Amino acid sequence: MTDTDARLWHPWLRINRALRVMLQTRWSTEAWAQVRLEFRRAFALRSEIRRAGWFN
């Protein structure tokens, strides 16, 4: 794995990509309830990573 590949798969970037997809996709009313829960979990995980100081 190259340095570039490792950076592309950093947890922070994967979570941000998932959040972007969740927000850009048109969800049905029924599906949105589940997506909203997953969005909250992903957002909390992103905040946890930020607090852990992985960028220092």
HELIX and SHEET records of a PDB file:
HELIX    1   1 ASP A    3  LEU A    8  1                                   6    
HELIX    2   2 PRO A   11  GLN A   24  1                                  14    
HELIX    3   3 THR A   29  ALA A   52  1                                  24    
END                                                                             
